């Protein structure tokens, strides 16, 4: 009997201990749930990592985001909106495209405060309405004193380009405009939009000018003497009258494309005293290259689109004796066997974009590349493209 009693007492004690443990488990579980809920609330109060970034870093991310307009980003959070509204430079790029509207342009103009504006016009095909384009340009022309750069891409149709330039020319001056790039110049513009007046009379601080392919010279074409960089595609009229007539005393970079075939100009007749970089992608440019006198030229690139002799063997004067960096490329390139090294005697770095070019330049006649040590004593590096 005593054993039975003892067993029952022990069982009762174990059951009570079990009950306490169960109650303790429930209590711990409840505490866990409460603590988890508290932790979640605390986490929610912490700003997201991107909102804890310094404003300078956050604004840099916005600038690199690639969005056509930052307006959509302002709806993400109050933090983002406040940061963007406090940074006028985020709003200074205005893309005049069919996907934009007059209201969006007005928003950018207002929120950019007094920052210089970068204007980009592209995407206007023949099927697009002129009204939207002219409405946006109307807003922008009203703040012409803030224009810093103007880029009109090649995907703007002739009719839209014509109307755009007419609207832009309606304003007499763009005092802060320093960069102009118009990728395509239809001939009809010269009689209707007075394109040449836009550069000469409207942009007194213009420094960089890029015009499209097949540019046709006009007797009234002028650019301000502040110009330091000029790029254009040669048309049938050739480049000689432009380069000789314009005041280009401050020009440091010149880029030419198109065709210079048939140009009649005397050697060393174009004097560009400050020119440092000359990029020539024009065909038939041998006469033009010999005509340019640039005592400070240090970088020369030649990439003809068709079969050309860069210089003929009769040119025995080192017209570009200061060139240090020389780049010759294009499988269609040919040169006089004894000319390149003579006209560019001071070359230190040469980049030949094609093995065929390397053979033509360096061949000593028996197929070996051995001319460099004898004819370019200052040569430090040579890069030859792969086959």
C-alpha positions in Angstrom: 0.0 0.0 0.0 2.8 2.4 0.9 4.3 1.9 -2.6 1.0 2.8 -4.2 0.6 5.9 -2.1 4.1 7.0 -2.9 3.6 6.4 -6.6 0.4 8.5 -6.6 2.1 11.3 -4.7 5.0 11.4 -7.1 2.6 11.4 -10.1 0.7 14.3 -8.6 3.9 16.2 -8.2 5.0 15.5 -11.7 1.6 16.6 -13.1 1.8 19.8 -11.2 5.3 20.4 -12.5 4.1 19.7 -16.0 1.3 22.2 -15.6 3.7 24.8 -14.4 6.0 24.1 -17.4 3.1 24.4 -19.8 2.0 27.7 -18.3 5.6 28.9 -18.5 5.8 27.9 -22.2 2.6 29.8 -22.9 4.0 32.8 -21.0 7.3 32.6 -22.9 5.5 32.4 -26.2 3.3 35.4 -25.4 6.4 37.3 -24.4 8.1 36.3 -27.7 5.1 37.5 -29.7 5.0 40.8 -27.8 8.8 41.3 -28.3 8.5 40.5 -32.0 5.7 43.0 -32.4 7.7 45.6 -30.6 10.8 44.9 -32.7 8.7 45.2 -35.9 7.4 48.6 -34.7 10.9 49.8 -34.0 12.2 48.7 -37.4 9.3 50.5 -39.1 10.4 53.7 -37.4 13.9 53.5 -38.9 14.2 55.3 -42.3 15.1 53.0 -45.2 18.8 52.9 -45.9 18.5 55.1 -49.0 16.8 57.8 -46.9 19.6 57.7 -44.4 22.2 58.6 -47.1 23.5 62.2 -47.0 21.6 64.4 -49.4 24.7 64.9 -51.5 24.9 61.1 -52.2 21.2 60.8 -52.7 21.1 63.6 -55.3 24.0 62.1 -57.1 22.1 58.8 -57.4 19.1 60.7 -58.8 21.4 62.5 -61.4 22.7 59.1 -62.6 19.3 57.4 -62.6 18.7 57.9 -66.3 15.1 59.1 -65.9 14.0 61.5 -68.6 12.4 63.6 -65.9 12.9 63.5 -62.1 9.2 64.4 -61.6 8.2 60.8 -61.3 10.7 60.2 -58.6 9.2 62.9 -56.4 6.2 60.6 -55.8 8.3 57.8 -54.2 8.5 59.3 -50.8 8.4 62.6 -48.9 12.1 62.4 -48.3 12.9 62.1 -52.0 10.5 64.9 -52.9 12.0 67.3 -50.3 15.6 66.4 -51.5 14.7 67.0 -55.1 12.8 70.3 -54.6 15.9 71.6 -52.7 18.2 70.8 -55.7 17.5 73.0 -58.7 20.3 71.4 -60.8 18.2 68.1 -61.0 15.6 70.0 -63.1 17.9 71.8 -65.5 17.9 69.2 -68.3 14.8 69.6 -70.4 14.0 67.0 -73.2 11.6 68.4 -75.8 10.1 65.1 -77.0 6.6 63.9 -77.9 6.5 62.1 -74.5 6.8 65.4 -72.6 4.2 68.2 -72.3 4.1 71.9 -71.9 3.2 71.5 -68.2 6.3 69.2 -67.6 8.5 71.8 -69.3 7.0 74.5 -67.1 7.6 72.4 -64.0 11.3 72.0 -64.9 11.8 75.6 -65.7 10.2 76.7 -62.4 12.0 74.2 -60.2 15.4 74.7 -61.8 15.3 78.2 -60.3 18.0 80.2 -62.1 20.2 77.3 -63.1 21.5 77.2 -66.7 19.3 75.0 -68.9 20.3 72.1 -71.1 17.8 71.8 -73.9 17.5 68.5 -75.9 15.1 68.2 -78.9 14.6 64.7 -80.3 12.1 62.1 -81.4 9.9 64.3 -83.6 9.0 62.4 -86.7 6.8 63.5 -89.6 3.7 62.0 -88.0 4.0 64.1 -84.8 2.0 67.3 -84.4 3.8 70.6 -84.5 1.6 72.2 -81.8 3.1 70.3 -78.9 6.7 71.1 -80.0 5.9 74.8 -80.5 4.1 75.1 -77.2 7.1 73.7 -75.3 9.6 75.8 -77.2 7.4 78.9 -76.4 8.0 78.2 -72.7 11.7 77.8 -73.1 12.2 80.8 -75.4 10.7 83.0 -72.7 13.7 82.1 -70.5 16.4 82.2 -73.2 18.8 84.0 -71.0 19.3 80.7 -69.1 20.0 78.5 -72.0 23.4 76.8 -71.6 23.3 74.1 -74.3 21.1 73.1 -77.2 21.2 69.7 -78.8 18.9 68.8 -81.7 19.2 65.1 -82.6 19.1 63.7 -86.2 15.7 62.0 -85.5 14.0 65.4 -85.8 12.2 65.6 -89.2 13.0 68.4 -91.6 9.6 70.1 -91.0 9.9 70.0 -87.2 13.5 71.2 -87.4 12.5 74.1 -89.6 9.7 75.1 -87.2 12.0 74.7 -84.2 14.7 76.9 -85.5 12.1 79.5 -86.6 10.7 79.6 -83.1 14.2 79.8 -81.6 15.2 82.6 -83.9 12.2 84.5 -82.7 14.2 85.4 -79.6 17.1 87.7 -80.5 19.7 86.7 -78.0 20.8 83.7 -76.0 23.5 85.4 -73.8 24.5 82.2 -71.8 24.4 79.7 -74.6 27.8 78.0 -75.0 27.1 74.6 -76.6 25.1 74.1 -79.8 24.8 70.8 -81.6 22.4 70.3 -84.6 23.0 66.8 -86.0 21.1 67.4 -89.3 21.0 70.5 -91.5 18.5 70.3 -94.4 19.3 72.7 -97.2 15.8 74.3 -97.0 16.6 75.8 -93.7 19.0 78.4 -95.1 16.3 80.2 -97.0 13.5 80.0 -94.3 15.0 79.8 -90.8 18.1 82.0 -91.3 20.2 79.6 -89.5 23.4 81.5 -89.9 21.9 84.5 -88.0 21.2 82.3 -85.0 24.9 81.7 -84.4 26.3 85.1 -85.4 23.8 87.5 -83.8 22.1 85.4 -81.0 24.9 83.6 -79.2 27.7 86.0 -78.2 29.3 83.4 -75.8 29.1 80.3 -78.1 32.2 78.0 -77.5 31.2 74.7 -79.0 29.4 74.3 -82.3 28.5 71.1 -84.1 26.6 71.0 -87.4 25.3 68.0 -89.3 26.6 66.2 -92.3 26.7 67.8 -95.7 26.8 71.3 -94.3 26.5 73.9 -97.1 28.3 77.2 -96.7 26.4 80.4 -96.8 27.8 83.8 -97.5 26.3 85.1 -94.3 27.4 82.3 -92.1 29.4 83.5 -89.1 30.2 82.4 -85.6 31.3 84.5 -82.6 35.0 84.8 -82.0 34.6 83.0 -78.7 34.3 79.7 -80.5 36.8 77.0 -79.2 35.4 73.8 -80.8 33.9 73.4 -84.2 32.6 70.2 -85.9 30.7 70.0 -89.2 30.2 67.7 -92.2 31.5 69.0 -95.5 29.0 69.6 -98.3 29.6 70.3 -102.0 30.9 73.8 -101.4 33.9 72.5 -99.5 35.4 73.8 -96.2 37.9 76.3 -97.5 35.7 79.4 -97.5 34.4 78.7 -94.0 37.8 78.1 -92.4 39.3 81.0 -94.1 36.5 83.5 -93.6 35.5 82.9 -90.0 37.3 84.4 -87.0 38.6 81.2 -85.4 41.6 82.6 -83.5 40.5 80.8 -80.3 39.7 77.5 -81.9 41.3 74.5 -80.1 39.4 71.6 -81.5 38.3 71.0 -85.2 36.4 68.0 -86.4 35.5 67.4 -90.1 33.5 64.7 -91.9 31.9 64.3 -95.2 33.8 64.9 -98.4 36.7 67.3 -99.2 37.2 66.1 -102.7 37.7 68.8 -105.3 38.9 71.4 -102.7 41.2 73.9 -104.3 43.3 75.6 -101.6 47.0 76.4 -101.3 49.2 74.6 -98.7 49.5 76.4 -95.4 46.8 78.9 -96.2 44.6 78.2 -93.2 46.2 79.5 -90.0 44.7 78.3 -86.7 47.1 79.5 -84.0 45.5 77.8 -81.0 44.3 74.5 -82.6 45.4 71.5 -80.4 43.2 68.7 -81.7 42.2 67.9 -85.3 39.9 65.0 -86.1 39.4 64.4 -89.9 36.9 61.8 -91.1 36.4 63.4 -94.5 37.3 61.7 -97.7 39.7 63.4 -100.1 41.2 65.5 -97.4 44.9 65.4 -98.4 44.8 69.0 -99.7 42.9 70.3 -96.7 45.3 68.6 -94.2 48.3 70.3 -96.0 46.5 73.7 -96.0 46.0 73.9 -92.2 48.8 75.5 -90.2 48.5 74.9 -86.5 51.7 75.5 -84.5 50.1 74.1 -81.3 48.6 71.0 -82.8 49.4 67.9 -80.6 46.6 65.5 -81.4 45.7 64.4 -85.0 43.1 61.7 -85.9 42.5 60.6 -89.5 39.8 58.1 -90.4 38.7 58.4 -94.0 35.5 56.7 -95.1 36.8 55.8 -98.6 40.1 55.1 -100.4 42.3 58.1 -99.9 45.9 59.2 -99.9 46.3 61.2 -96.7 49.2 63.2 -98.0 51.0 63.0 -101.3 54.7 62.5 -101.7 55.3 66.0 -103.0 54.6 67.6 -99.6 58.1 67.9 -98.1 57.4 70.5 -95.4 56.7 69.3 -91.9 53.5 71.2 -91.5 52.5 69.5 -88.2 55.9 69.1 -86.5 54.4 69.4 -83.0 51.9 66.5 -83.2 52.6 64.1 -80.3 49.5 61.8 -80.6 48.7 60.4 -84.0 45.7 58.1 -84.8 45.2 56.5 -88.2 42.4 54.1 -88.8 40.1 52.6 -91.3 40.7 49.7 -93.7 40.3 52.1 -96.6 43.3 54.2 -95.5 46.3 54.6 -97.8 49.3 56.9 -97.5 52.4 57.8 -99.3 55.2 55.5 -98.2 57.5 58.3 -97.2 55.1 61.0 -96.1 53.4 60.3 -92.8 56.6 60.2 -90.7 57.9 63.3 -92.4 54.9 65.5 -91.8 54.6 64.2 -88.2 58.2 63.9 -87.1 57.7 64.4 -83.3 55.1 61.7 -82.8 55.4 59.9 -79.4 52.2 57.9 -79.3 50.6 56.3 -82.4 47.4 54.4 -82.7 46.8 52.4 -85.9 43.3 51.0 -86.0 44.0 48.3 -88.6 46.9 45.9 -89.3 46.8 47.0 -93.0 47.3 50.6 -91.9 50.3 49.5 -89.8 51.8 47.7 -92.8 51.4 50.8 -95.0 52.9 53.2 -92.5 55.8 51.1 -91.1 56.7 48.8 -94.0 60.3 49.3 -95.2 59.5 47.7 -98.6 60.3 44.1 -97.7 57.3 43.6 -95.4 59.1 44.2 -92.1 58.0 46.9 -89.7 61.2 48.7 -89.2 60.6 52.4 -90.1 59.7 53.6 -86.6 63.2 53.7 -85.0 64.7 55.6 -87.9 61.9 58.0 -88.8 60.2 58.5 -85.4 63.1 58.8 -82.9 60.7 60.1 -80.1 58.2 57.2 -80.5 57.2 55.8 -77.0 54.1 53.7 -77.7 52.4 52.0 -80.6 49.0 50.4 -80.7 47.9 48.3 -83.7 44.4 47.0 -84.1 43.6 43.3 -84.2 42.6 41.5 -87.4 
